[in-house]
Amino acid sequence: MIEDKARELGRLIGQSTEYKAVKRANDALGEDTAAVELLKQMEQLRMNAQQMIQRGERPTEEMEKELDTLLGKVQGQPVYQRLVAAQENFDKTMGKVNDWIVEGIEKGAQSSIITLG
């Protein structure tokens, strides 16, 4: 029963306007070659810095400046801004869903009546 309800909840979330907005924004970002290239550069730089840290080295100041520059460029992309806004809205919705689940758990724990439907 719980599994069925969870799957139904997942289906409903997948049909929500908030989820659809995140999916559209993510798809649009993936189609924007300039934004994708900036994100790839950032990821490569991040991986290089992580490898340096694992070797006990400190990333260079130049690397940090380059990362800041790339981050500024990415954040300036309208397609990225739309994704961030859509993700924030979806996260708020999921926060409410979590609150409703907790509320239901608390009510269920207080109830002595067992329901199967």
N, C-alpha and C positions, 0 to 999 in steps of 0.2 A: 504494500500500500504506500509506504513512504517513497519507495523508488518511483512508483507511478506518478505521485504528486510532484516529486522533484523534476521528473522529465516534463511534466505538464508546465511547471513553472519555467523551466528552461525554454520550452517552446514559446511560451508567452513573452518571455524576455527577448527571445530572438525575433519576435514580431513587433517589438516595441519601436516607437519612432526614435527613441534615443539610441538603441542598438543599430538600427538601420542608418542613422546619421553617422555613427562611428564607422560603420562598414563603408559607406559611400566616401567619407573623408579619407579613410585609409586607402581605398582603391584609387582615389584621385591623387593622393600623395605618391603611390606606387607608379602612377603613369607620368608623373612630373620628373623628367630626366634630370633637370638641374637640381631639384631637391634631393632626389635619390643619390646623385653624385656627391652632394655635400654630406649627406648622411653616411655614405660609404667612407669618405675621407675622415669623418669624425670617428667612425668605428675603427678604422685602421690606426689612427693616432691613439685612440684609447687603448687598443690592444698593445701597441708599442710601449705605451707608458706602463701598462700592467706588467709586461714582460720585464721592463726595467726595474719595477718595484720588486718583483719576484727574485731578481738577481741582487737585490739589496741596493740598487741604484735609485737616485732621485731623478724623475723626469726633468728635462731641461726647461729653463724659463722660456726658451723659444717654442718648445712644444706646448707649454701652457698658453702662451700668447696665440699660437696658431689655433688651438682648441677653442679659445675664447672668440677668435675671429670667425671660425667656422660656425660656432654656436650662434653668434649674432646673425650670420647670414641665413642659417636655417630658420631661426626664429622670425626673421623678416619675411619669409616666404608665406604668402597668403594661404597656400594649400596646407602648410604646416599649422598655421594659426587656426584654420578651420578644424583640423584634426584635434588640436589641443582643446578647443572649445567643445567639440562634440564629445571628447573623452571625459571632460569635466562634467558635462551634463549626464552622461551615462553613469559615471562614478557616483553622482548624487542620487540617481535613481537606484543604483545597486545598494547604496547606503540605506535608503528607505526600505528596500526589500529586506535587507538584513535586519533592520529594526522591527519590521513586521514579523519576521520569522522568530526573533527573540521574544517578541510580545506573545506570539502563538505558543512558543515553548513554555513561557511562564504561565500562561493560562492553562495549558495542557497539564503542567505539573501540579497545579492546584486542584484540578478536577478529579473527582473520584470516579466519574463515569467514563467507561471505555467505549470509544466509538470505532467502528470499523469502516465507516463510509465517508 
